[in-house]
Amino acid sequence: MTPRNALKPSGDTVVLPSEDPAQYARFAQNFRDDLKPSSESEERLVQAIVDDTWRLNHTKLQETEMCASVEMFREQVDALATLSEYQHRLSESFHRNVAKLRKMQAERRKS
């Protein structure tokens, strides 16, 4: 099992160059504190949930920026549709990972 403060972005970096890595670390730690993973498998699922949520927040910000003006919206319809699909996939991934984590934690509590 990894130490409490060792949570890092998995796979591709989720922290953009314009963002504060310390903000991501606090964001991730809040999830760890709430979800209380107790095994490597649970750690990985919590990390996936953190990354999905961080990315989902990005898509919401991008969506807001795209819709800032009607003209821009018209020009960005295809991009918005793609972003919406990406947001939907991330949301599904988030919910699958939460369900897996809850099942894993429930099984752990039974034993």
GIPERA-V413678 format. One record per residue. N is the residue number from 0. RES is the residue in three letters. OMEGA is omega in whole degrees, 0 to 359 (999 if undefined). NEAR is the number of other ideal C-beta (glycine too) atoms within 12 Angstrom. Layout:
N RES OMEGA NEAR
N RES OMEGA NEAR
This chain:
0 MET 182 15
1 THR 176 20
2 PRO 183 10
3 ARG 185 16
4 ASN 185 13
5 ALA 182 17
6 LEU 182 33
7 LYS 175 22
8 PRO 179 23
9 SER 177 24
10 GLY 178 15
11 ASP 178 10
12 THR 181 15
13 VAL 180 31
14 VAL 180 25
15 LEU 180 18
16 PRO 181 8
17 SER 184 9
18 GLU 180 20
19 ASP 178 12
20 PRO 178 19
21 ALA 177 12
22 GLN 177 17
23 TYR 181 27
24 ALA 178 23
25 ARG 178 19
26 PHE 180 29
27 ALA 181 35
28 GLN 177 24
29 ASN 177 19
30 PHE 180 30
31 ARG 180 29
32 ASP 181 16
33 ASP 188 17
34 LEU 173 28
35 LYS 177 21
36 PRO 182 33
37 SER 177 21
38 SER 179 18
39 GLU 179 14
40 SER 178 21
41 GLU 177 30
42 GLU 181 29
43 ARG 179 24
44 LEU 178 33
45 VAL 179 39
46 GLN 178 32
47 ALA 178 33
48 ILE 179 37
49 VAL 183 39
50 ASP 178 31
51 ASP 182 34
52 THR 179 30
53 TRP 180 35
54 ARG 179 33
55 LEU 176 29
56 ASN 177 25
57 HIS 182 24
58 THR 178 28
59 LYS 177 20
60 LEU 179 19
61 GLN 179 23
62 GLU 179 25
63 THR 179 17
64 GLU 180 17
65 MET 183 26
66 CYS 183 21
67 ALA 178 15
68 SER 182 12
69 VAL 180 11
70 GLU 179 11
71 MET 179 17
72 PHE 180 19
73 ARG 180 13
74 GLU 186 14
75 GLN 184 21
76 VAL 180 16
77 ASP 180 13
78 ALA 179 20
79 LEU 178 23
80 ALA 178 15
81 THR 179 17
82 LEU 179 27
83 SER 178 22
84 GLU 178 16
85 TYR 179 22
86 GLN 179 27
87 HIS 179 18
88 ARG 178 18
89 LEU 179 27
90 SER 177 22
91 GLU 178 16
92 SER 178 24
93 PHE 183 28
94 HIS 176 20
95 ARG 181 18
96 ASN 177 32
97 VAL 180 25
98 ALA 178 17
99 LYS 181 23
100 LEU 180 33
101 ARG 178 21
102 LYS 180 17
103 MET 180 26
104 GLN 178 23
105 ALA 178 13
106 GLU 178 15
107 ARG 181 16
108 ARG 180 11
109 LYS 184 8
110 SER 999 9
